[in-house]
Amino acid sequence: MTTNITKLKSSKGAPPAADAAPDVIAEDKRGEKVALRPIQVRVPVTVFEEFSEQAGREYGFSHGAKKRLFLKMWEAYKAQNM
C-alpha cells in the first residue's frame, strides 16, 4: 500500500505569502527609550525569595520580572498616596 503525499509536499517548508507575513520591523512595540538608573536595597533573604517568587508568578520566570513587579507596586503606591 502506498500513501499519496503530494498534498503534503506542496505546503511543507513553504514560507507564508508576503501579504500574510506581518512586518515585524515596522511594528516596534518597545516604545520610547527611557534613561534607566539602578536601584539597590538590602532586604532579608526570605523577603528577596518571596518577592522573586511573586514576580515569577505574575510575569514569568524570566529576565525583568522583578523590575516589572516593582514598577507595578510603585504605580499602585503613587495612585494611593500622591
PyMOL Python script that loads the backbone (N, CA, C, O; Angstrom):
from pymol import cmd

cmd.read_pdbstr("""\
ATOM      1  N   MET A   1       0.838  -1.177   0.000  1.00  0.00           N
ATOM      2  CA  MET A   1       0.000   0.000   0.000  1.00  0.00           C
ATOM      3  C   MET A   1       0.885   1.243   0.000  1.00  0.00           C
ATOM      4  O   MET A   1       1.838   1.336   0.773  1.00  0.00           O
ATOM      5  N   THR A   2       0.569   2.173  -0.852  1.00  0.00           N
ATOM      6  CA  THR A   2       1.323   3.420  -0.908  1.00  0.00           C
ATOM      7  C   THR A   2       0.432   4.577  -0.476  1.00  0.00           C
ATOM      8  O   THR A   2      -0.789   4.527  -0.617  1.00  0.00           O
ATOM      9  N   THR A   3       1.062   5.612   0.048  1.00  0.00           N
ATOM     10  CA  THR A   3       0.338   6.790   0.527  1.00  0.00           C
ATOM     11  C   THR A   3       0.606   7.952  -0.406  1.00  0.00           C
ATOM     12  O   THR A   3       1.745   8.176  -0.817  1.00  0.00           O
ATOM     13  N   ASN A   4      -0.438   8.691  -0.739  1.00  0.00           N
ATOM     14  CA  ASN A   4      -0.305   9.854  -1.607  1.00  0.00           C
ATOM     15  C   ASN A   4       0.156  11.031  -0.751  1.00  0.00           C
ATOM     16  O   ASN A   4      -0.611  11.544   0.064  1.00  0.00           O
ATOM     17  N   ILE A   5       1.399  11.458  -0.932  1.00  0.00           N
ATOM     18  CA  ILE A   5       1.936  12.551  -0.130  1.00  0.00           C
ATOM     19  C   ILE A   5       2.108  13.835  -0.938  1.00  0.00           C
ATOM     20  O   ILE A   5       2.791  14.753  -0.483  1.00  0.00           O
ATOM     21  N   THR A   6       1.515  13.921  -2.103  1.00  0.00           N
ATOM     22  CA  THR A   6       1.693  15.120  -2.936  1.00  0.00           C
ATOM     23  C   THR A   6       1.091  16.353  -2.266  1.00  0.00           C
ATOM     24  O   THR A   6       1.609  17.457  -2.436  1.00  0.00           O
ATOM     25  N   LYS A   7       0.003  16.185  -1.506  1.00  0.00           N
ATOM     26  CA  LYS A   7      -0.584  17.336  -0.833  1.00  0.00           C
ATOM     27  C   LYS A   7       0.330  17.858   0.282  1.00  0.00           C
ATOM     28  O   LYS A   7       0.371  19.060   0.545  1.00  0.00           O
ATOM     29  N   LEU A   8       1.044  16.968   0.921  1.00  0.00           N
ATOM     30  CA  LEU A   8       1.949  17.377   1.986  1.00  0.00           C
ATOM     31  C   LEU A   8       3.168  18.109   1.444  1.00  0.00           C
ATOM     32  O   LEU A   8       3.634  19.073   2.051  1.00  0.00           O
ATOM     33  N   LYS A   9       3.674  17.670   0.336  1.00  0.00           N
ATOM     34  CA  LYS A   9       4.877  18.268  -0.232  1.00  0.00           C
ATOM     35  C   LYS A   9       4.650  19.709  -0.661  1.00  0.00           C
ATOM     36  O   LYS A   9       5.587  20.506  -0.612  1.00  0.00           O
ATOM     37  N   SER A  10       3.473  20.066  -1.069  1.00  0.00           N
ATOM     38  CA  SER A  10       3.251  21.410  -1.590  1.00  0.00           C
ATOM     39  C   SER A  10       3.319  22.476  -0.502  1.00  0.00           C
ATOM     40  O   SER A  10       3.685  23.615  -0.791  1.00  0.00           O
ATOM     41  N   SER A  11       2.975  22.139   0.747  1.00  0.00           N
ATOM     42  CA  SER A  11       2.966  23.158   1.782  1.00  0.00           C
ATOM     43  C   SER A  11       4.110  23.004   2.785  1.00  0.00           C
ATOM     44  O   SER A  11       4.393  23.926   3.550  1.00  0.00           O
ATOM     45  N   LYS A  12       4.750  21.873   2.783  1.00  0.00           N
ATOM     46  CA  LYS A  12       5.798  21.644   3.781  1.00  0.00           C
ATOM     47  C   LYS A  12       7.004  22.536   3.504  1.00  0.00           C
ATOM     48  O   LYS A  12       7.587  22.493   2.421  1.00  0.00           O
ATOM     49  N   GLY A  13       7.360  23.328   4.481  1.00  0.00           N
ATOM     50  CA  GLY A  13       8.536  24.164   4.352  1.00  0.00           C
ATOM     51  C   GLY A  13       8.336  25.423   3.538  1.00  0.00           C
ATOM     52  O   GLY A  13       9.270  26.209   3.384  1.00  0.00           O
ATOM     53  N   ALA A  14       7.151  25.631   3.018  1.00  0.00           N
ATOM     54  CA  ALA A  14       6.923  26.827   2.219  1.00  0.00           C
ATOM     55  C   ALA A  14       6.735  28.024   3.136  1.00  0.00           C
ATOM     56  O   ALA A  14       6.027  27.923   4.138  1.00  0.00           O
ATOM     57  N   PRO A  15       7.352  29.154   2.817  1.00  0.00           N
ATOM     58  CA  PRO A  15       7.177  30.346   3.646  1.00  0.00           C
ATOM     59  C   PRO A  15       5.783  30.928   3.443  1.00  0.00           C
ATOM     60  O   PRO A  15       5.154  30.662   2.419  1.00  0.00           O
ATOM     61  N   PRO A  16       5.290  31.708   4.383  1.00  0.00           N
ATOM     62  CA  PRO A  16       3.976  32.319   4.203  1.00  0.00           C
ATOM     63  C   PRO A  16       4.016  33.331   3.065  1.00  0.00           C
ATOM     64  O   PRO A  16       5.070  33.874   2.733  1.00  0.00           O
ATOM     65  N   ALA A  17       2.883  33.567   2.492  1.00  0.00           N
ATOM     66  CA  ALA A  17       2.807  34.557   1.415  1.00  0.00           C
ATOM     67  C   ALA A  17       3.239  35.918   1.955  1.00  0.00           C
ATOM     68  O   ALA A  17       3.056  36.204   3.139  1.00  0.00           O
ATOM     69  N   ALA A  18       3.810  36.755   1.095  1.00  0.00           N
ATOM     70  CA  ALA A  18       4.337  38.053   1.519  1.00  0.00           C
ATOM     71  C   ALA A  18       3.262  38.922   2.147  1.00  0.00           C
ATOM     72  O   ALA A  18       3.546  39.638   3.107  1.00  0.00           O
ATOM     73  N   ASP A  19       2.043  38.883   1.638  1.00  0.00           N
ATOM     74  CA  ASP A  19       0.982  39.720   2.202  1.00  0.00           C
ATOM     75  C   ASP A  19       0.456  39.165   3.523  1.00  0.00           C
ATOM     76  O   ASP A  19      -0.204  39.892   4.266  1.00  0.00           O
ATOM     77  N   ALA A  20       0.730  37.899   3.836  1.00  0.00           N
ATOM     78  CA  ALA A  20       0.236  37.290   5.071  1.00  0.00           C
ATOM     79  C   ALA A  20       1.226  37.443   6.223  1.00  0.00           C
ATOM     80  O   ALA A  20       0.836  37.317   7.384  1.00  0.00           O
ATOM     81  N   ALA A  21       2.488  37.710   5.928  1.00  0.00           N
ATOM     82  CA  ALA A  21       3.502  37.830   6.974  1.00  0.00           C
ATOM     83  C   ALA A  21       3.497  39.242   7.547  1.00  0.00           C
ATOM     84  O   ALA A  21       3.520  40.212   6.790  1.00  0.00           O
ATOM     85  N   PRO A  22       3.467  39.374   8.878  1.00  0.00           N
ATOM     86  CA  PRO A  22       3.484  40.711   9.478  1.00  0.00           C
ATOM     87  C   PRO A  22       4.840  41.381   9.306  1.00  0.00           C
ATOM     88  O   PRO A  22       5.864  40.702   9.232  1.00  0.00           O
ATOM     89  N   ASP A  23       4.852  42.684   9.243  1.00  0.00           N
ATOM     90  CA  ASP A  23       6.089  43.448   9.128  1.00  0.00           C
ATOM     91  C   ASP A  23       6.600  43.716  10.533  1.00  0.00           C
ATOM     92  O   ASP A  23       6.213  44.701  11.164  1.00  0.00           O
ATOM     93  N   VAL A  24       7.474  42.837  11.026  1.00  0.00           N
ATOM     94  CA  VAL A  24       7.936  42.934  12.404  1.00  0.00           C
ATOM     95  C   VAL A  24       8.869  44.119  12.621  1.00  0.00           C
ATOM     96  O   VAL A  24       9.010  44.587  13.751  1.00  0.00           O
ATOM     97  N   ILE A  25       9.495  44.604  11.588  1.00  0.00           N
ATOM     98  CA  ILE A  25      10.387  45.756  11.731  1.00  0.00           C
ATOM     99  C   ILE A  25       9.575  47.031  11.931  1.00  0.00           C
ATOM    100  O   ILE A  25       9.943  47.870  12.753  1.00  0.00           O
ATOM    101  N   ALA A  26       8.488  47.190  11.200  1.00  0.00           N
ATOM    102  CA  ALA A  26       7.664  48.380  11.318  1.00  0.00           C
ATOM    103  C   ALA A  26       6.874  48.403  12.617  1.00  0.00           C
ATOM    104  O   ALA A  26       6.491  49.475  13.085  1.00  0.00           O
ATOM    105  N   GLU A  27       6.623  47.241  13.207  1.00  0.00           N
ATOM    106  CA  GLU A  27       5.844  47.144  14.437  1.00  0.00           C
ATOM    107  C   GLU A  27       6.760  47.174  15.650  1.00  0.00           C
ATOM    108  O   GLU A  27       6.858  46.180  16.371  1.00  0.00           O
ATOM    109  N   ASP A  28       7.423  48.279  15.886  1.00  0.00           N
ATOM    110  CA  ASP A  28       8.311  48.412  17.032  1.00  0.00           C
ATOM    111  C   ASP A  28       7.465  48.701  18.259  1.00  0.00           C
ATOM    112  O   ASP A  28       6.930  49.801  18.404  1.00  0.00           O
ATOM    113  N   LYS A  29       7.341  47.705  19.156  1.00  0.00           N
ATOM    114  CA  LYS A  29       6.481  47.828  20.330  1.00  0.00           C
ATOM    115  C   LYS A  29       7.267  48.190  21.583  1.00  0.00           C
ATOM    116  O   LYS A  29       6.720  48.147  22.685  1.00  0.00           O
ATOM    117  N   ARG A  30       8.520  48.542  21.435  1.00  0.00           N
ATOM    118  CA  ARG A  30       9.338  48.850  22.598  1.00  0.00           C
ATOM    119  C   ARG A  30       9.025  50.210  23.189  1.00  0.00           C
ATOM    120  O   ARG A  30       9.348  50.457  24.351  1.00  0.00           O
ATOM    121  N   GLY A  31       8.416  51.088  22.438  1.00  0.00           N
ATOM    122  CA  GLY A  31       8.121  52.418  22.952  1.00  0.00           C
ATOM    123  C   GLY A  31       9.364  53.293  22.928  1.00  0.00           C
ATOM    124  O   GLY A  31      10.409  52.911  22.401  1.00  0.00           O
ATOM    125  N   GLU A  32       9.223  54.473  23.511  1.00  0.00           N
ATOM    126  CA  GLU A  32      10.357  55.389  23.501  1.00  0.00           C
ATOM    127  C   GLU A  32      11.422  54.936  24.491  1.00  0.00           C
ATOM    128  O   GLU A  32      11.129  54.259  25.477  1.00  0.00           O
ATOM    129  N   LYS A  33      12.644  55.318  24.212  1.00  0.00           N
ATOM    130  CA  LYS A  33      13.745  54.952  25.094  1.00  0.00           C
ATOM    131  C   LYS A  33      13.702  55.861  26.316  1.00  0.00           C
ATOM    132  O   LYS A  33      13.534  57.075  26.202  1.00  0.00           O
ATOM    133  N   VAL A  34      13.856  55.252  27.479  1.00  0.00           N
ATOM    134  CA  VAL A  34      13.860  55.975  28.736  1.00  0.00           C
ATOM    135  C   VAL A  34      15.193  55.694  29.416  1.00  0.00           C
ATOM    136  O   VAL A  34      15.657  54.555  29.451  1.00  0.00           O
ATOM    137  N   ALA A  35      15.801  56.745  29.954  1.00  0.00           N
ATOM    138  CA  ALA A  35      17.056  56.556  30.676  1.00  0.00           C
ATOM    139  C   ALA A  35      16.780  55.728  31.933  1.00  0.00           C
ATOM    140  O   ALA A  35      15.827  55.994  32.665  1.00  0.00           O
ATOM    141  N   LEU A  36      17.612  54.738  32.169  1.00  0.00           N
ATOM    142  CA  LEU A  36      17.441  53.855  33.318  1.00  0.00           C
ATOM    143  C   LEU A  36      18.567  54.077  34.320  1.00  0.00           C
ATOM    144  O   LEU A  36      19.696  54.405  33.957  1.00  0.00           O
ATOM    145  N   ARG A  37      18.232  53.893  35.562  1.00  0.00           N
ATOM    146  CA  ARG A  37      19.205  54.010  36.640  1.00  0.00           C
ATOM    147  C   ARG A  37      18.984  52.874  37.614  1.00  0.00           C
ATOM    148  O   ARG A  37      17.835  52.547  37.910  1.00  0.00           O
ATOM    149  N   PRO A  38      20.040  52.259  38.126  1.00  0.00           N
ATOM    150  CA  PRO A  38      19.852  51.134  39.040  1.00  0.00           C
ATOM    151  C   PRO A  38      19.355  51.589  40.406  1.00  0.00           C
ATOM    152  O   PRO A  38      19.664  52.691  40.859  1.00  0.00           O
ATOM    153  N   ILE A  39      18.595  50.740  41.042  1.00  0.00           N
ATOM    154  CA  ILE A  39      18.172  50.946  42.421  1.00  0.00           C
ATOM    155  C   ILE A  39      18.520  49.671  43.167  1.00  0.00           C
ATOM    156  O   ILE A  39      18.265  48.568  42.683  1.00  0.00           O
ATOM    157  N   GLN A  40      19.097  49.824  44.332  1.00  0.00           N
ATOM    158  CA  GLN A  40      19.520  48.643  45.067  1.00  0.00           C
ATOM    159  C   GLN A  40      19.171  48.828  46.534  1.00  0.00           C
ATOM    160  O   GLN A  40      19.457  49.867  47.129  1.00  0.00           O
ATOM    161  N   VAL A  41      18.560  47.826  47.096  1.00  0.00           N
ATOM    162  CA  VAL A  41      18.223  47.828  48.506  1.00  0.00           C
ATOM    163  C   VAL A  41      18.632  46.487  49.098  1.00  0.00           C
ATOM    164  O   VAL A  41      18.725  45.484  48.389  1.00  0.00           O
ATOM    165  N   ARG A  42      18.868  46.481  50.374  1.00  0.00           N
ATOM    166  CA  ARG A  42      19.196  45.228  51.061  1.00  0.00           C
ATOM    167  C   ARG A  42      17.989  44.818  51.881  1.00  0.00           C
ATOM    168  O   ARG A  42      17.479  45.583  52.700  1.00  0.00           O
ATOM    169  N   VAL A  43      17.546  43.600  51.646  1.00  0.00           N
ATOM    170  CA  VAL A  43      16.399  43.042  52.361  1.00  0.00           C
ATOM    171  C   VAL A  43      16.786  41.654  52.850  1.00  0.00           C
ATOM    172  O   VAL A  43      17.739  41.062  52.344  1.00  0.00           O
ATOM    173  N   PRO A  44      16.059  41.132  53.824  1.00  0.00           N
ATOM    174  CA  PRO A  44      16.344  39.757  54.252  1.00  0.00           C
ATOM    175  C   PRO A  44      16.174  38.769  53.092  1.00  0.00           C
ATOM    176  O   PRO A  44      15.383  38.992  52.176  1.00  0.00           O
ATOM    177  N   VAL A  45      16.920  37.699  53.156  1.00  0.00           N
ATOM    178  CA  VAL A  45      16.888  36.677  52.103  1.00  0.00           C
ATOM    179  C   VAL A  45      15.465  36.180  51.873  1.00  0.00           C
ATOM    180  O   VAL A  45      15.059  35.973  50.730  1.00  0.00           O
ATOM    181  N   THR A  46      14.710  35.990  52.941  1.00  0.00           N
ATOM    182  CA  THR A  46      13.342  35.473  52.787  1.00  0.00           C
ATOM    183  C   THR A  46      12.469  36.450  52.010  1.00  0.00           C
ATOM    184  O   THR A  46      11.640  36.030  51.203  1.00  0.00           O
ATOM    185  N   VAL A  47      12.644  37.748  52.244  1.00  0.00           N
ATOM    186  CA  VAL A  47      11.865  38.752  51.509  1.00  0.00           C
ATOM    187  C   VAL A  47      12.249  38.725  50.035  1.00  0.00           C
ATOM    188  O   VAL A  47      11.384  38.778  49.160  1.00  0.00           O
ATOM    189  N   PHE A  48      13.551  38.641  49.764  1.00  0.00           N
ATOM    190  CA  PHE A  48      14.014  38.565  48.380  1.00  0.00           C
ATOM    191  C   PHE A  48      13.430  37.353  47.664  1.00  0.00           C
ATOM    192  O   PHE A  48      12.971  37.460  46.527  1.00  0.00           O
ATOM    193  N   GLU A  49      13.447  36.208  48.325  1.00  0.00           N
ATOM    194  CA  GLU A  49      12.917  34.981  47.712  1.00  0.00           C
ATOM    195  C   GLU A  49      11.419  35.076  47.479  1.00  0.00           C
ATOM    196  O   GLU A  49      10.932  34.654  46.430  1.00  0.00           O
ATOM    197  N   GLU A  50      10.677  35.625  48.442  1.00  0.00           N
ATOM    198  CA  GLU A  50       9.226  35.793  48.274  1.00  0.00           C
ATOM    199  C   GLU A  50       8.919  36.760  47.138  1.00  0.00           C
ATOM    200  O   GLU A  50       8.021  36.513  46.333  1.00  0.00           O
ATOM    201  N   PHE A  51       9.660  37.856  47.073  1.00  0.00           N
ATOM    202  CA  PHE A  51       9.461  38.844  46.012  1.00  0.00           C
ATOM    203  C   PHE A  51       9.761  38.232  44.649  1.00  0.00           C
ATOM    204  O   PHE A  51       9.011  38.429  43.693  1.00  0.00           O
ATOM    205  N   SER A  52      10.854  37.494  44.567  1.00  0.00           N
ATOM    206  CA  SER A  52      11.226  36.836  43.308  1.00  0.00           C
ATOM    207  C   SER A  52      10.161  35.837  42.880  1.00  0.00           C
ATOM    208  O   SER A  52       9.814  35.759  41.702  1.00  0.00           O
ATOM    209  N   GLU A  53       9.643  35.072  43.838  1.00  0.00           N
ATOM    210  CA  GLU A  53       8.597  34.088  43.539  1.00  0.00           C
ATOM    211  C   GLU A  53       7.342  34.771  43.015  1.00  0.00           C
ATOM    212  O   GLU A  53       6.752  34.327  42.030  1.00  0.00           O
ATOM    213  N   GLN A  54       6.937  35.848  43.672  1.00  0.00           N
ATOM    214  CA  GLN A  54       5.739  36.570  43.245  1.00  0.00           C
ATOM    215  C   GLN A  54       5.932  37.168  41.856  1.00  0.00           C
ATOM    216  O   GLN A  54       5.033  37.101  41.018  1.00  0.00           O
ATOM    217  N   ALA A  55       7.092  37.746  41.615  1.00  0.00           N
ATOM    218  CA  ALA A  55       7.382  38.310  40.291  1.00  0.00           C
ATOM    219  C   ALA A  55       7.326  37.226  39.223  1.00  0.00           C
ATOM    220  O   ALA A  55       6.799  37.449  38.133  1.00  0.00           O
ATOM    221  N   GLY A  56       7.864  36.063  39.532  1.00  0.00           N
ATOM    222  CA  GLY A  56       7.829  34.953  38.581  1.00  0.00           C
ATOM    223  C   GLY A  56       6.420  34.490  38.298  1.00  0.00           C
ATOM    224  O   GLY A  56       6.085  34.184  37.153  1.00  0.00           O
ATOM    225  N   ARG A  57       5.577  34.433  39.335  1.00  0.00           N
ATOM    226  CA  ARG A  57       4.188  34.016  39.127  1.00  0.00           C
ATOM    227  C   ARG A  57       3.428  35.023  38.271  1.00  0.00           C
ATOM    228  O   ARG A  57       2.632  34.637  37.415  1.00  0.00           O
ATOM    229  N   GLU A  58       3.669  36.308  38.498  1.00  0.00           N
ATOM    230  CA  GLU A  58       2.921  37.330  37.756  1.00  0.00           C
ATOM    231  C   GLU A  58       3.450  37.564  36.349  1.00  0.00           C
ATOM    232  O   GLU A  58       2.666  37.778  35.424  1.00  0.00           O
ATOM    233  N   TYR A  59       4.759  37.528  36.174  1.00  0.00           N
ATOM    234  CA  TYR A  59       5.347  37.925  34.896  1.00  0.00           C
ATOM    235  C   TYR A  59       6.191  36.838  34.237  1.00  0.00           C
ATOM    236  O   TYR A  59       6.841  37.094  33.222  1.00  0.00           O
ATOM    237  N   GLY A  60       6.191  35.656  34.787  1.00  0.00           N
ATOM    238  CA  GLY A  60       7.006  34.586  34.214  1.00  0.00           C
ATOM    239  C   GLY A  60       8.405  34.641  34.790  1.00  0.00           C
ATOM    240  O   GLY A  60       8.905  35.713  35.131  1.00  0.00           O
ATOM    241  N   PHE A  61       9.016  33.515  34.896  1.00  0.00           N
ATOM    242  CA  PHE A  61      10.349  33.426  35.472  1.00  0.00           C
ATOM    243  C   PHE A  61      11.375  33.757  34.397  1.00  0.00           C
ATOM    244  O   PHE A  61      12.077  32.885  33.886  1.00  0.00           O
ATOM    245  N   SER A  62      11.438  35.038  34.073  1.00  0.00           N
ATOM    246  CA  SER A  62      12.349  35.479  33.025  1.00  0.00           C
ATOM    247  C   SER A  62      12.976  36.806  33.423  1.00  0.00           C
ATOM    248  O   SER A  62      12.594  37.417  34.422  1.00  0.00           O
ATOM    249  N   HIS A  63      13.923  37.232  32.641  1.00  0.00           N
ATOM    250  CA  HIS A  63      14.628  38.481  32.882  1.00  0.00           C
ATOM    251  C   HIS A  63      13.638  39.650  32.907  1.00  0.00           C
ATOM    252  O   HIS A  63      12.821  39.792  31.997  1.00  0.00           O
ATOM    253  N   GLY A  64      13.712  40.471  33.929  1.00  0.00           N
ATOM    254  CA  GLY A  64      12.875  41.657  34.009  1.00  0.00           C
ATOM    255  C   GLY A  64      11.616  41.502  34.839  1.00  0.00           C
ATOM    256  O   GLY A  64      10.880  42.474  35.007  1.00  0.00           O
ATOM    257  N   ALA A  65      11.340  40.323  35.363  1.00  0.00           N
ATOM    258  CA  ALA A  65      10.105  40.097  36.118  1.00  0.00           C
ATOM    259  C   ALA A  65      10.084  40.914  37.404  1.00  0.00           C
ATOM    260  O   ALA A  65       9.061  41.513  37.736  1.00  0.00           O
ATOM    261  N   LYS A  66      11.193  40.947  38.128  1.00  0.00           N
ATOM    262  CA  LYS A  66      11.233  41.705  39.382  1.00  0.00           C
ATOM    263  C   LYS A  66      11.109  43.204  39.112  1.00  0.00           C
ATOM    264  O   LYS A  66      10.467  43.925  39.876  1.00  0.00           O
ATOM    265  N   LYS A  67      11.709  43.656  38.052  1.00  0.00           N
ATOM    266  CA  LYS A  67      11.599  45.069  37.678  1.00  0.00           C
ATOM    267  C   LYS A  67      10.144  45.421  37.376  1.00  0.00           C
ATOM    268  O   LYS A  67       9.648  46.456  37.820  1.00  0.00           O
ATOM    269  N   ARG A  68       9.472  44.572  36.633  1.00  0.00           N
ATOM    270  CA  ARG A  68       8.072  44.833  36.288  1.00  0.00           C
ATOM    271  C   ARG A  68       7.181  44.832  37.525  1.00  0.00           C
ATOM    272  O   ARG A  68       6.274  45.658  37.634  1.00  0.00           O
ATOM    273  N   LEU A  69       7.432  43.903  38.469  1.00  0.00           N
ATOM    274  CA  LEU A  69       6.654  43.874  39.701  1.00  0.00           C
ATOM    275  C   LEU A  69       6.918  45.130  40.526  1.00  0.00           C
ATOM    276  O   LEU A  69       5.983  45.712  41.075  1.00  0.00           O
ATOM    277  N   PHE A  70       8.169  45.553  40.620  1.00  0.00           N
ATOM    278  CA  PHE A  70       8.489  46.772  41.358  1.00  0.00           C
ATOM    279  C   PHE A  70       7.774  47.976  40.741  1.00  0.00           C
ATOM    280  O   PHE A  70       7.196  48.787  41.465  1.00  0.00           O
ATOM    281  N   LEU A  71       7.807  48.099  39.421  1.00  0.00           N
ATOM    282  CA  LEU A  71       7.145  49.231  38.760  1.00  0.00           C
ATOM    283  C   LEU A  71       5.631  49.187  38.973  1.00  0.00           C
ATOM    284  O   LEU A  71       5.001  50.231  39.140  1.00  0.00           O
ATOM    285  N   LYS A  72       5.047  47.995  38.970  1.00  0.00           N
ATOM    286  CA  LYS A  72       3.616  47.856  39.249  1.00  0.00           C
ATOM    287  C   LYS A  72       3.303  48.334  40.665  1.00  0.00           C
ATOM    288  O   LYS A  72       2.327  49.051  40.885  1.00  0.00           O
ATOM    289  N   MET A  73       4.143  47.929  41.626  1.00  0.00           N
ATOM    290  CA  MET A  73       3.944  48.348  43.011  1.00  0.00           C
ATOM    291  C   MET A  73       4.103  49.856  43.149  1.00  0.00           C
ATOM    292  O   MET A  73       3.351  50.491  43.889  1.00  0.00           O
ATOM    293  N   TRP A  74       5.065  50.434  42.452  1.00  0.00           N
ATOM    294  CA  TRP A  74       5.306  51.869  42.524  1.00  0.00           C
ATOM    295  C   TRP A  74       4.105  52.644  41.964  1.00  0.00           C
ATOM    296  O   TRP A  74       3.687  53.645  42.546  1.00  0.00           O
ATOM    297  N   GLU A  75       3.563  52.191  40.860  1.00  0.00           N
ATOM    298  CA  GLU A  75       2.374  52.848  40.291  1.00  0.00           C
ATOM    299  C   GLU A  75       1.192  52.759  41.231  1.00  0.00           C
ATOM    300  O   GLU A  75       0.448  53.729  41.373  1.00  0.00           O
ATOM    301  N   ALA A  76       1.000  51.619  41.879  1.00  0.00           N
ATOM    302  CA  ALA A  76      -0.095  51.465  42.843  1.00  0.00           C
ATOM    303  C   ALA A  76       0.118  52.391  44.030  1.00  0.00           C
ATOM    304  O   ALA A  76      -0.835  52.995  44.521  1.00  0.00           O
ATOM    305  N   TYR A  77       1.330  52.507  44.488  1.00  0.00           N
ATOM    306  CA  TYR A  77       1.640  53.411  45.600  1.00  0.00           C
ATOM    307  C   TYR A  77       1.330  54.857  45.236  1.00  0.00           C
ATOM    308  O   TYR A  77       0.700  55.584  46.004  1.00  0.00           O
ATOM    309  N   LYS A  78       1.784  55.262  44.046  1.00  0.00           N
ATOM    310  CA  LYS A  78       1.532  56.656  43.605  1.00  0.00           C
ATOM    311  C   LYS A  78       0.044  56.930  43.479  1.00  0.00           C
ATOM    312  O   LYS A  78      -0.418  58.012  43.839  1.00  0.00           O
ATOM    313  N   ALA A  79      -0.705  55.972  42.977  1.00  0.00           N
ATOM    314  CA  ALA A  79      -2.158  56.156  42.807  1.00  0.00           C
ATOM    315  C   ALA A  79      -2.841  56.354  44.150  1.00  0.00           C
ATOM    316  O   ALA A  79      -3.833  57.080  44.225  1.00  0.00           O
ATOM    317  N   GLN A  80      -2.347  55.738  45.201  1.00  0.00           N
ATOM    318  CA  GLN A  80      -2.963  55.871  46.524  1.00  0.00           C
ATOM    319  C   GLN A  80      -2.473  57.074  47.304  1.00  0.00           C
ATOM    320  O   GLN A  80      -3.229  57.657  48.080  1.00  0.00           O
ATOM    321  N   ASN A  81      -1.230  57.450  47.113  1.00  0.00           N
ATOM    322  CA  ASN A  81      -0.617  58.424  48.012  1.00  0.00           C
ATOM    323  C   ASN A  81      -0.261  59.761  47.398  1.00  0.00           C
ATOM    324  O   ASN A  81       0.154  60.658  48.132  1.00  0.00           O
ATOM    325  N   MET A  82      -0.395  59.941  46.144  1.00  0.00           N
ATOM    326  CA  MET A  82       0.026  61.210  45.544  1.00  0.00           C
ATOM    327  C   MET A  82      -1.126  61.946  44.923  1.00  0.00           C
ATOM    328  O   MET A  82      -0.942  63.033  44.376  1.00  0.00           O
TER     329      MET A  82
END
""", "prot")
cmd.dss("prot")
cmd.show_as("cartoon", "prot")
cmd.util.cbc("prot")
cmd.orient("prot")
